[in-house]
Amino acid sequence: MFGVKLVTAAAAAVLVMACAGPVPALADTIEAALVRAYQNNPQLNASRAQARAVDEGVPQALSGYRPKVNLTASAGYSYTDAQTAPATPAVHGAQRPRSVGLTVNQTLYNGQQTANGVRKAEANVSGQREALRVLEQQVLLQAATIYMDYLRDAAIVEVQRSNTRVLEQTLKQTRDRFNVGEVTRTDVAQSEAQLAAGRTQQLTAEANLTATRSNFRRIIGNDPENLAPGSPVDRYLPSTLQQSIETALTESPSVTSAMYGIDVQYLDVKIKEGALLPTVTLQASATQSYETALTSYRAFNAAATAQLNVPIYQGGAEYSLIRQSKESLAQQRLVLEQTRDQARSDVVSAWGKLLAGKAQVQSAQAQVSASEIALNGVREEAKAGQRTTLDVLNAQQALVNARVSLVTAQHDRVVASYSVLQTVGRLSPQVLNLPTATYDASVHYQQVRDNWAGVRTPDGR
């Protein structure tokens, strides 16, 4: 009976907070693990840096509205010795020609290419933010999954260790009974074989736990210590499958990212079409020069020129680029439909796993209760000679399997709830109320959008 209590206590360490008591003050919680992953995950931080790089596309596009100014300067030395005709005096002398010039070019009209370029850059920024949300959700789901993986594998290790202790005790009792002639050598061999199998299962469970510990550190950033039970996040989910599908089709970052992709491709078509329209530019220049000729010591020149350029034919490449952009736009529209179909499929699949997980937990709990009763009954019947040692060993293994099934079902139940939250597009620190400052991509965008000059990033690099 002592062995049975050990197994029961191991699986009661269980994984679901709803079935557990108050969490110890020093216990690591799933919420704290999610916060660390959100703040420190290298892949996520790299994606944030990529989003900041995409922000710079907007000031680059806005530069098309701004003037381009060039300053030129020259200085040199020259000597002239010339006679143009016999009757004219010779011209000779040394010069030090110097000049300083300023040129300003301003585009007045370019077929709305600049305006459409700015809108395209802003759509790219929005699309990149949605791609960042996709990765944030993936990282949070990975963190929740690996947290529950470790709880599951640690519980399975305890179940298997308890099982090994029970089998060792069973083997000892069987050998004692063999020594007094109550059982045969076959019963001893069966106990030895079951113990060897139990030790193998324990070693396998310990190896799995070691691998999970390594992945825990990779995703969350620290080794797991004193983990508190996890809990489902059903309270944040839509109440029905249909509501979940509708939410995913409007809030999933994969869908919204594809929508922004359509905007980008549409504006790209407009930019390519703008190349067929006239271009109007204005150029103003001023030059101050000295000793450019022997007869002129100083000269100042200023000019302003407006230029109209009407493209007639440039070989046909511009028409091909327009057709190419239209095909890309059509492709992106199909990608959006594909993304919506995938989002719908993912929600249905995740919802089904959540429902199955709830049912599996109840079934596994019933299986554990029945297996405990069966094992106790088989042991009592074995004492009365109505059951063999093999019957006891089989009942013991059935209880172990039931405990492992319960631990796995509880793990799957929690992970499935996070998975549904991710598929509908709501797996975020704000929805989960995580105690952390959220990354606001718009802060960097506002810092760089209207910068006219400067090479330092907002963080000082």
NURO-885059 format. One line per field, with one value per residue (C-alpha): x, y, z; residue number from 1; residue in three letters. Coordinates in nm, 2 decimals, always signed. Example, Ala and Ser with C-alpha at 12.3 -4.5 7.8 and 13.67 -1.06 7.14 Angstrom:
NURO-885059
u [+1.23/+1.37]
v [-0.45/-0.11]
w [+0.78/+0.71]
num [1/2]
residuo [ALA/SER]
This chain:
NURO-885059
u [+0.00/+0.29/+0.39/+0.04/+0.05/+0.38/+0.23/-0.08/+0.13/+0.35/+0.06/-0.11/+0.17/-0.02/-0.03/-0.35/-0.37/-0.75/-0.69/-0.41/-0.39/-0.22/+0.11/+0.42/+0.56/+0.89/+0.74/+0.80/+0.47/+0.37/+0.29/+0.65/+0.79/+0.59/+0.71/+1.08/+1.02/+0.85/+1.13/+1.44/+1.37/+1.65/+1.43/+1.16/+1.41/+1.56/+1.22/+1.17/+1.50/+1.37/+1.05/+1.26/+1.46/+1.14/+1.03/+1.31/+1.14/+0.90/+1.15/+1.33/+1.00/+0.93/+1.27/+1.11/+0.92/+1.23/+1.49/+1.83/+2.11/+2.47/+2.76/+3.06/+3.39/+3.70/+4.04/+4.35/+4.63/+4.67/+4.91/+4.81/+5.05/+4.85/+4.85/+4.54/+4.67/+5.00/+4.83/+4.70/+4.89/+4.99/+4.79/+4.98/+4.96/+4.91/+4.57/+4.43/+4.07/+3.84/+3.46/+3.19/+2.85/+2.52/+2.26/+1.91/+1.68/+1.32/+1.07/+0.74/+0.55/+0.64/+0.31/+0.23/+0.52/+0.64/+0.30/+0.23/+0.58/+0.51/+0.18/+0.35/+0.62/+0.36/+0.18/+0.51/+0.55/+0.20/+0.26/+0.58/+0.41/+0.16/+0.44/+0.59/+0.26/+0.27/+0.61/+0.51/+0.22/+0.44/+0.70/+0.44/+0.28/+0.62/+0.69/+0.36/+0.41/+0.76/+0.65/+0.38/+0.61/+0.85/+0.57/+0.44/+0.78/+0.88/+0.55/+0.61/+0.96/+0.81/+0.54/+0.81/+1.04/+0.75/+0.67/+1.03/+1.02/+0.69/+0.83/+1.14/+0.93/+0.71/+1.02/+1.15/+0.82/+0.80/+1.15/+1.06/+0.75/+0.96/+1.20/+0.91/+0.76/+0.45/+0.53/+0.74/+1.06/+0.84/+0.68/+1.02/+1.13/+0.81/+0.88/+1.24/+1.13/+0.87/+1.13/+1.37/+1.10/+1.01/+1.37/+1.39/+1.08/+1.23/+1.55/+1.35/+1.14/+1.46/+1.62/+1.30/+1.31/+1.67/+1.59/+1.29/+1.50/+1.74/+1.46/+1.31/+1.63/+1.65/+1.30/+1.25/+1.61/+1.66/+1.66/+1.33/+1.32/+1.02/+0.75/+0.40/+0.11/-0.02/-0.38/-0.59/-0.68/-1.04/-1.16/-1.00/-1.15/-1.46/-1.75/-1.82/-1.64/-1.82/-1.72/-1.36/-1.36/-1.50/-1.25/-0.96/-1.07/-1.05/-0.79/-0.54/-0.21/-0.15/-0.47/-0.41/-0.05/-0.18/-0.43/-0.15/+0.04/-0.24/-0.21/+0.16/+0.12/-0.16/+0.05/+0.34/+0.12/+0.04/+0.41/+0.50/+0.21/+0.35/+0.66/+0.44/+0.34/+0.53/+0.78/+0.83/+1.15/+1.29/+1.66/+1.81/+2.18/+2.42/+2.79/+3.06/+3.39/+3.72/+3.99/+3.82/+3.97/+4.25/+4.00/+3.76/+3.86/+3.52/+3.19/+2.86/+2.60/+2.25/+1.98/+1.65/+1.52/+1.20/+1.21/+0.93/+1.00/+0.73/+0.82/+0.72/+0.89/+1.17/+1.20/+0.89/+1.04/+0.80/+0.50/+0.64/+0.69/+0.33/+0.20/+0.44/+0.31/-0.05/+0.02/+0.19/-0.12/-0.34/-0.11/-0.13/-0.51/-0.50/-0.25/-0.50/-0.77/-0.53/-0.44/-0.80/-0.87/-0.56/-0.67/-1.02/-0.87/-0.63/-0.91/-1.13/-0.84/-0.73/-1.09/-1.14/-0.82/-0.94/-1.27/-1.10/-0.85/-1.13/-1.29/-0.96/-0.89/-1.22/-1.16/-0.81/-0.92/-1.18/-0.92/-0.69/-0.96/-1.07/-0.71/-0.64/-0.94/-0.85/-0.49/-0.60/-0.85/-0.60/-0.35/-0.61/-0.72/-0.35/-0.31/-0.61/-0.45/-0.71/-0.46/-0.11/+0.19/+0.16/-0.19/-0.06/+0.22/-0.02/-0.26/+0.04/+0.14/-0.21/-0.22/+0.11/-0.02/-0.33/-0.13/+0.09/-0.23/-0.37/-0.06/-0.04/-0.41/-0.38/-0.08/-0.26/-0.57/-0.37/-0.16/-0.48/-0.63/-0.32/-0.33/-0.69/-0.60/-0.31/-0.52/-0.78/-0.50/-0.53/-0.23/-0.06/+0.06/-0.23/-0.49/-0.31/-0.26/+0.11/+0.30/+0.54/+0.57/+0.46/+0.68/+0.52/+0.65/+0.49/+0.73/+1.04/+0.83/+0.73/+1.09/+1.23/+0.94/+1.01/+1.38/+1.55/+1.90/+2.12/+2.29/+2.22/+1.94/+1.69/+1.87/+2.20/+2.39]
v [+0.00/+0.23/+0.21/+0.31/+0.62/+0.73/+0.70/+0.89/+1.17/+1.20/+1.25/+1.49/+1.74/+1.78/+2.06/+2.24/+2.53/+2.49/+2.17/+2.29/+2.49/+2.83/+2.87/+2.90/+3.25/+3.15/+2.93/+3.02/+3.08/+3.04/+3.41/+3.50/+3.26/+3.42/+3.76/+3.65/+3.50/+3.82/+4.04/+3.83/+3.59/+3.66/+3.58/+3.82/+4.10/+4.04/+4.08/+4.41/+4.54/+4.44/+4.64/+4.94/+4.91/+4.90/+5.22/+5.40/+5.34/+5.62/+5.90/+5.77/+5.80/+6.14/+6.26/+6.28/+6.59/+6.76/+6.97/+6.83/+7.08/+7.06/+7.28/+7.29/+7.46/+7.47/+7.64/+7.61/+7.79/+7.87/+8.06/+8.21/+8.33/+8.40/+8.63/+8.63/+8.84/+9.03/+9.36/+9.28/+9.28/+8.96/+8.83/+8.66/+8.63/+8.40/+8.33/+8.16/+8.07/+8.00/+7.94/+7.85/+7.73/+7.62/+7.42/+7.34/+7.09/+7.05/+6.80/+6.97/+6.68/+6.33/+6.15/+6.10/+5.86/+6.03/+6.03/+5.67/+5.58/+5.73/+5.54/+5.22/+5.26/+5.32/+5.00/+4.82/+4.94/+4.83/+4.49/+4.44/+4.52/+4.25/+4.01/+4.11/+4.02/+3.68/+3.61/+3.74/+3.50/+3.21/+3.29/+3.31/+2.98/+2.82/+2.95/+2.82/+2.49/+2.43/+2.53/+2.27/+2.02/+2.05/+2.01/+1.70/+1.54/+1.61/+1.45/+1.15/+1.11/+1.10/+0.85/+0.62/+0.66/+0.57/+0.28/+0.15/+0.17/-0.03/-0.29/-0.32/-0.38/-0.62/-0.82/-0.83/-0.97/-1.22/-1.35/-1.38/-1.58/-1.79/-1.87/-2.01/-2.20/-1.98/-1.89/-2.04/-1.92/-1.80/-1.54/-1.41/-1.39/-1.20/-0.95/-0.91/-0.85/-0.59/-0.41/-0.40/-0.26/-0.01/+0.11/+0.15/+0.36/+0.57/+0.63/+0.73/+0.97/+1.12/+1.17/+1.34/+1.57/+1.66/+1.75/+1.96/+2.14/+2.25/+2.37/+2.55/+2.75/+2.82/+2.96/+3.12/+3.21/+3.03/+2.68/+2.57/+2.57/+2.51/+2.55/+2.62/+2.45/+2.61/+2.69/+2.71/+3.05/+2.97/+3.29/+3.49/+3.28/+3.35/+3.14/+2.95/+2.81/+3.04/+3.34/+3.22/+3.19/+3.53/+3.68/+3.50/+3.64/+4.00/+3.99/+3.73/+3.91/+3.66/+3.78/+4.15/+4.12/+3.98/+4.27/+4.52/+4.32/+4.40/+4.77/+4.75/+4.58/+4.81/+5.12/+4.96/+4.95/+5.32/+5.40/+5.21/+5.39/+5.72/+5.67/+5.72/+6.07/+6.40/+6.52/+6.89/+7.00/+7.33/+7.40/+7.71/+7.78/+8.05/+8.07/+8.31/+8.29/+8.48/+8.51/+8.28/+8.49/+8.75/+9.02/+8.93/+8.93/+8.85/+8.72/+8.62/+8.41/+8.31/+8.11/+7.94/+7.69/+7.49/+7.17/+6.96/+6.61/+6.41/+6.05/+5.92/+5.58/+5.43/+5.09/+4.93/+4.83/+5.07/+4.89/+4.55/+4.67/+4.78/+4.45/+4.27/+4.47/+4.39/+4.02/+4.06/+4.23/+3.95/+3.70/+3.89/+3.88/+3.51/+3.49/+3.67/+3.41/+3.13/+3.29/+3.33/+2.96/+2.86/+3.08/+2.92/+2.57/+2.64/+2.77/+2.46/+2.23/+2.40/+2.42/+2.05/+1.97/+2.19/+2.01/+1.67/+1.78/+1.86/+1.52/+1.34/+1.49/+1.36/+1.02/+1.00/+1.09/+0.81/+0.57/+0.65/+0.60/+0.27/+0.15/+0.23/+0.03/-0.25/-0.27/-0.28/-0.55/-0.76/-0.74/-0.85/-1.14/-1.23/-1.26/-1.50/-1.70/-1.60/-1.39/-1.45/-1.22/-1.14/-1.01/-0.78/-0.66/-0.59/-0.40/-0.20/-0.11/-0.02/+0.23/+0.38/+0.41/+0.58/+0.82/+0.91/+0.95/+1.19/+1.40/+1.41/+1.50/+1.79/+1.91/+1.90/+2.07/+2.38/+2.40/+2.36/+2.67/+2.88/+2.74/+2.85/+3.20/+3.22/+3.11/+3.38/+3.65/+3.73/+3.56/+3.89/+4.04/+4.28/+4.01/+3.78/+4.08/+3.99/+4.21/+4.36/+4.67/+4.59/+4.68/+4.97/+4.97/+5.32/+5.49/+5.44/+5.52/+5.86/+5.93/+5.88/+5.96/+6.34/+6.34/+6.55/+6.47/+6.28/+5.94/+5.84/+5.60/+5.71/+5.49/+5.68/+5.44]
w [+0.00/+0.06/-0.31/-0.42/-0.20/-0.36/-0.71/-0.61/-0.46/-0.76/-1.00/-0.77/-0.83/-1.12/-1.37/-1.35/-1.10/-1.06/-0.88/-0.66/-0.35/-0.30/-0.49/-0.27/-0.26/-0.42/-0.69/-1.05/-1.23/-1.60/-1.61/-1.50/-1.75/-2.03/-1.92/-1.94/-2.28/-2.40/-2.28/-2.35/-2.64/-2.90/-3.20/-3.08/-3.01/-3.36/-3.51/-3.31/-3.46/-3.80/-3.74/-3.65/-3.97/-4.17/-4.00/-4.17/-4.51/-4.43/-4.39/-4.69/-4.89/-4.74/-4.87/-5.22/-5.10/-4.98/-5.17/-5.25/-5.19/-5.32/-5.24/-5.47/-5.44/-5.65/-5.65/-5.87/-6.05/-6.42/-6.64/-6.98/-7.26/-7.58/-7.88/-8.10/-8.39/-8.49/-8.44/-8.09/-7.77/-7.62/-7.33/-7.05/-6.68/-6.38/-6.23/-5.92/-6.02/-5.73/-5.71/-5.47/-5.59/-5.43/-5.62/-5.50/-5.68/-5.60/-5.75/-5.80/-5.96/-6.05/-6.12/-5.74/-5.71/-5.39/-5.23/-5.32/-5.21/-4.86/-4.84/-4.95/-4.68/-4.41/-4.53/-4.50/-4.14/-4.05/-4.22/-4.03/-3.70/-3.77/-3.85/-3.52/-3.35/-3.52/-3.38/-3.03/-3.02/-3.14/-2.87/-2.60/-2.71/-2.72/-2.36/-2.23/-2.40/-2.27/-1.92/-1.93/-2.10/-1.81/-1.55/-1.75/-1.78/-1.42/-1.30/-1.53/-1.38/-1.03/-1.14/-1.29/-0.99/-0.76/-0.98/-0.96/-0.58/-0.58/-0.81/-0.60/-0.30/-0.49/-0.60/-0.25/-0.12/-0.41/-0.33/+0.04/-0.06/-0.30/-0.01/+0.19/-0.10/-0.15/-0.52/-0.80/-0.97/-1.25/-1.02/-0.93/-1.29/-1.38/-1.10/-1.21/-1.57/-1.47/-1.25/-1.54/-1.76/-1.50/-1.47/-1.85/-1.84/-1.56/-1.75/-2.06/-1.86/-1.70/-2.05/-2.18/-1.87/-1.94/-2.30/-2.19/-1.94/-2.21/-2.43/-2.13/-2.10/-2.47/-2.49/-2.15/-2.06/-1.73/-1.59/-1.44/-1.06/-0.84/-1.10/-0.99/-1.17/-1.49/-1.56/-1.88/-2.02/-2.12/-1.96/-2.25/-2.53/-2.73/-2.60/-2.92/-3.22/-3.46/-3.25/-3.25/-3.63/-3.67/-3.43/-3.61/-3.95/-3.82/-3.54/-3.64/-3.72/-4.01/-4.17/-4.11/-4.23/-4.56/-4.58/-4.55/-4.82/-5.06/-4.98/-5.05/-5.39/-5.49/-5.42/-5.60/-5.91/-5.87/-5.83/-6.15/-6.34/-6.22/-6.43/-6.74/-6.62/-6.67/-6.42/-6.32/-6.14/-6.03/-6.00/-5.85/-5.84/-5.73/-5.80/-5.68/-5.88/-5.87/-6.14/-6.38/-6.67/-6.70/-6.77/-6.49/-6.13/-5.97/-6.11/-5.95/-6.13/-6.01/-6.20/-6.15/-6.40/-6.43/-6.63/-6.77/-6.87/-7.06/-7.11/-7.45/-7.48/-7.29/-7.45/-7.29/-6.96/-6.77/-6.92/-6.82/-6.46/-6.44/-6.57/-6.32/-6.03/-6.12/-6.12/-5.78/-5.66/-5.78/-5.61/-5.28/-5.29/-5.34/-5.05/-4.83/-4.91/-4.84/-4.51/-4.41/-4.50/-4.29/-4.00/-4.01/-4.02/-3.74/-3.51/-3.58/-3.52/-3.20/-3.07/-3.13/-2.94/-2.65/-2.63/-2.66/-2.39/-2.14/-2.21/-2.18/-1.84/-1.71/-1.87/-1.73/-1.38/-1.39/-1.53/-1.24/-0.98/-1.13/-1.16/-0.80/-0.69/-0.92/-0.80/-0.43/-0.52/-0.71/-0.42/-0.17/-0.40/-0.45/-0.07/-0.07/-0.36/-0.61/-0.82/-0.94/-0.91/-1.28/-1.22/-0.95/-1.18/-1.46/-1.23/-1.11/-1.47/-1.56/-1.27/-1.38/-1.74/-1.61/-1.41/-1.71/-1.92/-1.66/-1.65/-2.03/-2.06/-1.81/-2.00/-2.33/-2.18/-2.08/-2.40/-2.61/-2.44/-2.52/-2.88/-2.93/-2.79/-3.04/-3.34/-3.27/-3.25/-2.88/-2.72/-2.60/-2.28/-2.28/-2.30/-2.05/-1.81/-1.78/-1.54/-1.80/-2.01/-2.36/-2.66/-2.85/-3.21/-3.27/-3.04/-3.26/-3.57/-3.43/-3.33/-3.68/-3.92/-3.96/-3.91/-4.18/-4.08/-3.83/-3.82/-3.46/-3.38/-3.11/-2.85/-2.92/-3.15]
num [1/2/3/4/5/6/7/8/9/10/11/12/13/14/15/16/17/18/19/20/21/22/23/24/25/26/27/28/29/30/31/32/33/34/35/36/37/38/39/40/41/42/43/44/45/46/47/48/49/50/51/52/53/54/55/56/57/58/59/60/61/62/63/64/65/66/67/68/69/70/71/72/73/74/75/76/77/78/79/80/81/82/83/84/85/86/87/88/89/90/91/92/93/94/95/96/97/98/99/100/101/102/103/104/105/106/107/108/109/110/111/112/113/114/115/116/117/118/119/120/121/122/123/124/125/126/127/128/129/130/131/132/133/134/135/136/137/138/139/140/141/142/143/144/145/146/147/148/149/150/151/152/153/154/155/156/157/158/159/160/161/162/163/164/165/166/167/168/169/170/171/172/173/174/175/176/177/178/179/180/181/182/183/184/185/186/187/188/189/190/191/192/193/194/195/196/197/198/199/200/201/202/203/204/205/206/207/208/209/210/211/212/213/214/215/216/217/218/219/220/221/222/223/224/225/226/227/228/229/230/231/232/233/234/235/236/237/238/239/240/241/242/243/244/245/246/247/248/249/250/251/252/253/254/255/256/257/258/259/260/261/262/263/264/265/266/267/268/269/270/271/272/273/274/275/276/277/278/279/280/281/282/283/284/285/286/287/288/289/290/291/292/293/294/295/296/297/298/299/300/301/302/303/304/305/306/307/308/309/310/311/312/313/314/315/316/317/318/319/320/321/322/323/324/325/326/327/328/329/330/331/332/333/334/335/336/337/338/339/340/341/342/343/344/345/346/347/348/349/350/351/352/353/354/355/356/357/358/359/360/361/362/363/364/365/366/367/368/369/370/371/372/373/374/375/376/377/378/379/380/381/382/383/384/385/386/387/388/389/390/391/392/393/394/395/396/397/398/399/400/401/402/403/404/405/406/407/408/409/410/411/412/413/414/415/416/417/418/419/420/421/422/423/424/425/426/427/428/429/430/431/432/433/434/435/436/437/438/439/440/441/442/443/444/445/446/447/448/449/450/451/452/453/454/455/456/457/458/459/460/461]
residuo [MET/PHE/GLY/VAL/LYS/LEU/VAL/THR/ALA/ALA/ALA/ALA/ALA/VAL/LEU/VAL/MET/ALA/CYS/ALA/GLY/PRO/VAL/PRO/ALA/LEU/ALA/ASP/THR/ILE/GLU/ALA/ALA/LEU/VAL/ARG/ALA/TYR/GLN/ASN/ASN/PRO/GLN/LEU/ASN/ALA/SER/ARG/ALA/GLN/ALA/ARG/ALA/VAL/ASP/GLU/GLY/VAL/PRO/GLN/ALA/LEU/SER/GLY/TYR/ARG/PRO/LYS/VAL/ASN/LEU/THR/ALA/SER/ALA/GLY/TYR/SER/TYR/THR/ASP/ALA/GLN/THR/ALA/PRO/ALA/THR/PRO/ALA/VAL/HIS/GLY/ALA/GLN/ARG/PRO/ARG/SER/VAL/GLY/LEU/THR/VAL/ASN/GLN/THR/LEU/TYR/ASN/GLY/GLN/GLN/THR/ALA/ASN/GLY/VAL/ARG/LYS/ALA/GLU/ALA/ASN/VAL/SER/GLY/GLN/ARG/GLU/ALA/LEU/ARG/VAL/LEU/GLU/GLN/GLN/VAL/LEU/LEU/GLN/ALA/ALA/THR/ILE/TYR/MET/ASP/TYR/LEU/ARG/ASP/ALA/ALA/ILE/VAL/GLU/VAL/GLN/ARG/SER/ASN/THR/ARG/VAL/LEU/GLU/GLN/THR/LEU/LYS/GLN/THR/ARG/ASP/ARG/PHE/ASN/VAL/GLY/GLU/VAL/THR/ARG/THR/ASP/VAL/ALA/GLN/SER/GLU/ALA/GLN/LEU/ALA/ALA/GLY/ARG/THR/GLN/GLN/LEU/THR/ALA/GLU/ALA/ASN/LEU/THR/ALA/THR/ARG/SER/ASN/PHE/ARG/ARG/ILE/ILE/GLY/ASN/ASP/PRO/GLU/ASN/LEU/ALA/PRO/GLY/SER/PRO/VAL/ASP/ARG/TYR/LEU/PRO/SER/THR/LEU/GLN/GLN/SER/ILE/GLU/THR/ALA/LEU/THR/GLU/SER/PRO/SER/VAL/THR/SER/ALA/MET/TYR/GLY/ILE/ASP/VAL/GLN/TYR/LEU/ASP/VAL/LYS/ILE/LYS/GLU/GLY/ALA/LEU/LEU/PRO/THR/VAL/THR/LEU/GLN/ALA/SER/ALA/THR/GLN/SER/TYR/GLU/THR/ALA/LEU/THR/SER/TYR/ARG/ALA/PHE/ASN/ALA/ALA/ALA/THR/ALA/GLN/LEU/ASN/VAL/PRO/ILE/TYR/GLN/GLY/GLY/ALA/GLU/TYR/SER/LEU/ILE/ARG/GLN/SER/LYS/GLU/SER/LEU/ALA/GLN/GLN/ARG/LEU/VAL/LEU/GLU/GLN/THR/ARG/ASP/GLN/ALA/ARG/SER/ASP/VAL/VAL/SER/ALA/TRP/GLY/LYS/LEU/LEU/ALA/GLY/LYS/ALA/GLN/VAL/GLN/SER/ALA/GLN/ALA/GLN/VAL/SER/ALA/SER/GLU/ILE/ALA/LEU/ASN/GLY/VAL/ARG/GLU/GLU/ALA/LYS/ALA/GLY/GLN/ARG/THR/THR/LEU/ASP/VAL/LEU/ASN/ALA/GLN/GLN/ALA/LEU/VAL/ASN/ALA/ARG/VAL/SER/LEU/VAL/THR/ALA/GLN/HIS/ASP/ARG/VAL/VAL/ALA/SER/TYR/SER/VAL/LEU/GLN/THR/VAL/GLY/ARG/LEU/SER/PRO/GLN/VAL/LEU/ASN/LEU/PRO/THR/ALA/THR/TYR/ASP/ALA/SER/VAL/HIS/TYR/GLN/GLN/VAL/ARG/ASP/ASN/TRP/ALA/GLY/VAL/ARG/THR/PRO/ASP/GLY/ARG]
